[in-house]
């Protein structure tokens, strides 16, 4: 029951972000990666998956190694990582949103928009 509650809460939160649209995305910076398979990642024992070489896609993003991450200890983070792995395996496009690409921080949204 607790798992269902967490899933419903994560879904409602995501819908809230989508509904607020301009507010959520206006403050965020995005990076479109045409082929996710070019990205490198590393998973540590801290429940974070670090995306390591975004600077090779866009030089204005920080380079290796622990600057941007997906928190896989949450349902939202596991969904983000799943979206990334799916895009990576299929050589598809993926988009990362972050509050400030010049600050070390987690992604706020990952997907294909």
Backbone as CSV, one residue per row, in Angstrom:
resi,resn,N_x,N_y,N_z,CA_x,CA_y,CA_z,C_x,C_y,C_z
1,UNK,0.814,-1.185,0.000,0.000,0.000,0.000,0.862,1.256,0.000
2,UNK,1.942,1.234,0.782,2.825,2.395,0.832,3.480,2.636,-0.529
3,UNK,3.820,1.549,-1.225,4.431,1.683,-2.556,3.457,2.334,-3.532
4,UNK,2.188,1.926,-3.492,1.169,2.513,-4.368,1.012,3.992,-4.051
5,UNK,1.011,4.338,-2.773,0.894,5.748,-2.371,2.066,6.556,-2.920
6,UNK,3.291,6.011,-2.837,4.465,6.727,-3.369,4.355,6.900,-4.875
7,UNK,3.898,5.881,-5.574,3.764,5.960,-7.036,2.719,7.000,-7.418
8,UNK,1.582,6.983,-6.720,0.528,7.966,-7.003,1.029,9.371,-6.688
9,UNK,1.734,9.537,-5.592,2.272,10.846,-5.231,3.252,11.332,-6.290
10,UNK,4.146,10.456,-6.761,5.112,10.840,-7.799,4.395,11.204,-9.091
11,UNK,3.360,10.450,-9.441,2.609,10.749,-10.663,1.902,12.088,-10.555
12,UNK,1.279,12.351,-9.402,0.599,13.637,-9.214,1.583,14.798,-9.227
13,UNK,2.748,14.600,-8.621,3.771,15.627,-8.642,4.212,15.925,-10.082
14,UNK,4.430,14.872,-10.859,4.835,15.037,-12.258,3.767,15.762,-13.055
15,UNK,2.500,15.383,-12.826,1.414,16.075,-13.514,1.352,17.536,-13.110
16,UNK,1.619,17.806,-11.856,1.646,19.194,-11.392,2.736,19.999,-12.080
17,UNK,3.896,19.393,-12.242,4.979,20.070,-12.955,4.603,20.347,-14.403
18,UNK,3.999,19.360,-15.046,3.581,19.545,-16.432,2.502,20.617,-16.547
19,UNK,1.562,20.626,-15.613,0.477,21.600,-15.654,0.991,23.012,-15.439
20,UNK,2.026,23.150,-14.607,2.566,24.481,-14.354,3.468,24.941,-15.485
21,UNK,3.826,24.021,-16.356,4.570,24.275,-17.594,5.535,25.434,-17.567
22,UNK,5.059,26.631,-17.849,5.949,27.770,-18.023,6.751,28.061,-16.766
23,UNK,6.171,27.871,-15.595,6.894,28.130,-14.357,8.000,27.112,-14.155
24,UNK,7.690,25.856,-14.365,8.677,24.806,-14.127,9.815,24.879,-15.131
25,UNK,9.511,25.187,-16.378,10.547,25.160,-17.399,11.235,26.507,-17.593
26,UNK,10.583,27.594,-17.188,11.168,28.912,-17.394,12.456,29.062,-16.604
27,UNK,12.503,28.486,-15.409,13.677,28.616,-14.568,14.721,27.546,-14.870
28,UNK,14.353,26.546,-15.665,15.248,25.435,-15.931,16.031,25.655,-17.215
29,UNK,17.186,25.030,-17.250,17.986,24.996,-18.468,17.876,23.583,-19.018
30,UNK,17.889,23.477,-20.331,17.732,22.151,-20.921,18.882,21.838,-21.869
31,UNK,19.074,20.561,-22.068,20.062,20.076,-23.022,19.422,18.953,-23.819
32,UNK,19.355,19.137,-25.119,18.842,18.110,-26.014,20.034,17.290,-26.506
33,UNK,19.985,15.995,-26.267,21.031,15.079,-26.712,20.422,14.235,-27.834
34,UNK,20.852,14.446,-29.081,20.241,13.732,-30.213,20.379,12.213,-30.148
35,UNK,21.463,11.712,-29.566,21.701,10.275,-29.465,22.238,9.985,-28.064
36,UNK,21.380,9.490,-27.201,21.755,9.261,-25.799,22.873,8.239,-25.633
37,UNK,23.141,7.447,-26.667,24.182,6.419,-26.533,25.584,7.017,-26.433
38,UNK,25.749,8.283,-26.730,27.067,8.915,-26.629,27.401,9.309,-25.192
39,UNK,26.408,9.242,-24.319,26.623,9.675,-22.942,27.208,8.561,-22.088
40,UNK,28.071,8.972,-21.182,28.661,8.057,-20.219,27.991,8.289,-18.870
41,UNK,27.911,7.249,-18.076,27.324,7.400,-16.745,28.028,6.483,-15.764
42,UNK,27.887,6.818,-14.505,28.440,5.990,-13.446,27.490,5.966,-12.275
43,UNK,27.331,4.800,-11.672,26.467,4.642,-10.506,27.334,4.297,-9.304
44,UNK,27.175,5.051,-8.242,27.922,4.801,-7.012,27.002,4.218,-5.959
45,UNK,27.534,3.950,-4.788,26.724,3.390,-3.714,25.951,4.462,-2.951
46,UNK,25.853,5.674,-3.515,25.113,6.754,-2.868,23.738,6.974,-3.500
47,UNK,23.239,6.001,-4.262,21.924,6.061,-4.916,21.839,7.177,-5.944
48,UNK,22.977,7.530,-6.520,23.000,8.542,-7.569,23.651,7.954,-8.815
49,UNK,23.082,8.289,-9.959,23.675,7.927,-11.235,24.171,9.232,-11.849
50,UNK,25.464,9.328,-12.052,26.079,10.545,-12.557,26.207,10.474,-14.075
51,UNK,25.698,11.487,-14.762,25.862,11.607,-16.211,27.140,12.415,-16.412
52,UNK,28.117,11.835,-17.089,29.490,12.306,-16.986,29.995,13.233,-18.094
53,UNK,29.480,13.178,-19.285,30.129,13.909,-20.372,29.163,14.784,-21.180
54,UNK,28.281,15.473,-20.499,27.342,16.358,-21.198,28.065,17.496,-21.910
55,UNK,29.234,17.842,-21.434,30.018,18.907,-22.074,30.452,18.539,-23.494
56,UNK,30.460,17.260,-23.826,30.803,16.858,-25.192,29.642,17.093,-26.148
57,UNK,28.443,17.227,-25.613,27.269,17.544,-26.424,27.125,19.060,-26.536
58,UNK,27.352,19.754,-25.432,27.272,21.216,-25.381,28.376,21.703,-24.448
59,UNK,29.335,22.418,-24.992,30.507,22.866,-24.246,30.209,23.788,-23.077
60,UNK,28.992,24.318,-22.974,28.668,25.209,-21.855,28.289,24.431,-20.590
61,UNK,28.139,23.117,-20.701,27.863,22.282,-19.535,29.174,21.829,-18.925
62,UNK,29.203,21.589,-17.607,30.416,21.147,-16.926,30.758,19.722,-17.350
63,UNK,32.040,19.422,-17.368,32.507,18.095,-17.782,32.515,17.097,-16.640
64,UNK,33.277,16.073,-16.839,33.375,14.932,-15.940,33.567,15.397,-14.500
65,UNK,33.027,14.819,-13.538,32.461,13.509,-13.424,31.266,13.468,-12.487
66,UNK,31.208,14.345,-11.505,30.151,14.244,-10.496,29.334,15.526,-10.403
67,UNK,29.055,16.149,-11.527,28.358,17.431,-11.533,26.845,17.303,-11.629
68,UNK,26.360,16.338,-12.387,24.924,16.187,-12.618,24.531,14.745,-12.342
69,UNK,23.398,14.572,-11.670,23.012,13.214,-11.331,21.502,13.027,-11.318
70,UNK,21.152,11.741,-11.342,19.781,11.284,-11.169,19.755,10.527,-9.847
71,UNK,18.834,10.887,-8.965,18.708,10.250,-7.660,17.800,9.024,-7.790
72,UNK,18.393,7.847,-7.847,17.613,6.630,-8.055,17.030,6.059,-6.763
73,UNK,17.132,6.799,-5.669,16.486,6.362,-4.426,15.015,6.770,-4.406
74,UNK,14.564,7.525,-5.410,13.171,7.971,-5.478,12.486,7.360,-6.699
75,UNK,11.168,7.322,-6.664,10.411,6.829,-7.812,10.660,7.720,-9.031
76,UNK,10.677,9.028,-8.820,10.916,9.957,-9.931,12.303,9.724,-10.533
77,UNK,13.292,9.517,-9.684,14.643,9.270,-10.169,14.754,7.970,-10.936
78,UNK,14.089,6.945,-10.463,14.104,5.668,-11.183,13.420,5.817,-12.539
79,UNK,12.355,6.621,-12.605,11.695,6.869,-13.888,12.616,7.647,-14.828
80,UNK,13.344,8.633,-14.304,14.297,9.394,-15.116,15.391,8.481,-15.648
81,UNK,15.930,7.637,-14.789,17.000,6.741,-15.216,16.494,5.743,-16.241
82,UNK,15.289,5.259,-16.061,14.682,4.348,-17.033,14.532,5.028,-18.395
83,UNK,14.075,6.271,-18.391,13.936,7.020,-19.648,15.297,7.183,-20.322
84,UNK,16.315,7.485,-19.515,17.666,7.630,-20.061,18.177,6.321,-20.646
85,UNK,18.039,5.226,-19.905,18.537,3.936,-20.399,17.812,3.494,-21.666
86,UNK,16.517,3.746,-21.722,15.744,3.404,-22.921,16.248,4.188,-24.122
87,UNK,16.442,5.487,-23.945,16.953,6.318,-25.036,18.369,5.897,-25.419
88,UNK,19.175,5.562,-24.428,20.565,5.159,-24.694,20.600,3.868,-25.504
89,UNK,19.790,2.895,-25.111,19.780,1.601,-25.796,19.260,1.708,-27.225
90,UNK,18.353,2.644,-27.458,17.758,2.775,-28.794,18.384,3.903,-29.621
91,UNK,19.468,4.488,-29.108,20.158,5.590,-29.790,19.189,6.734,-30.093
92,UNK,18.290,6.991,-29.155,17.262,8.013,-29.329,17.650,9.316,-28.649
93,UNK,16.861,10.293,-28.934,17.008,11.624,-28.357,16.537,11.616,-26.899
94,UNK,17.208,12.416,-26.065,16.808,12.592,-24.665,17.049,14.055,-24.308
95,UNK,16.222,14.576,-23.416,16.352,15.968,-22.977,16.509,15.979,-21.461
96,UNK,17.493,16.722,-20.983,17.739,16.880,-19.553,17.391,18.306,-19.151
97,UNK,16.681,18.452,-18.049,16.382,19.757,-17.477,17.052,19.854,-16.122
98,UNK,17.653,20.997,-15.863,18.323,21.241,-14.592,18.093,22.701,-14.223
99,UNK,18.074,23.011,-12.948,17.814,24.379,-12.510,18.912,25.322,-12.987
100,UNK,20.171,24.897,-12.870,21.304,25.748,-13.242,22.462,24.847,-13.662
101,UNK,22.803,24.871,-14.934,23.852,23.972,-15.433,25.235,24.324,-14.918
102,UNK,25.396,25.497,-14.299,26.699,25.878,-13.751,26.838,25.471,-12.288
103,UNK,25.806,24.840,-11.726,25.845,24.392,-10.335,25.766,22.867,-10.279
104,UNK,26.503,22.286,-9.389,26.469,20.844,-9.184,25.117,20.504,-8.571
105,UNK,24.322,19.698,-9.285,22.958,19.442,-8.811,22.293,18.291,-9.573
106,UNK,21.143,17.817,-9.048,20.408,16.745,-9.723,19.553,17.300,-10.862
107,UNK,19.193,16.428,-11.777,18.263,16.810,-12.833,16.868,16.954,-12.236
108,UNK,16.101,17.899,-12.760,14.730,18.058,-12.294,13.746,17.338,-13.203
109,UNK,14.179,17.054,-14.434,13.320,16.319,-15.367,14.195,15.712,-16.465
110,UNK,13.820,14.524,-16.893,14.502,13.840,-17.990,13.414,13.240,-18.868
111,UNK,13.531,13.426,-20.171,12.530,12.863,-21.059,12.787,13.227,-22.513
112,UNK,11.744,13.211,-23.304,11.844,13.578,-24.715,10.689,14.510,-25.005
113,UNK,10.999,15.783,-25.195,9.972,16.806,-25.379,10.064,17.385,-26.772
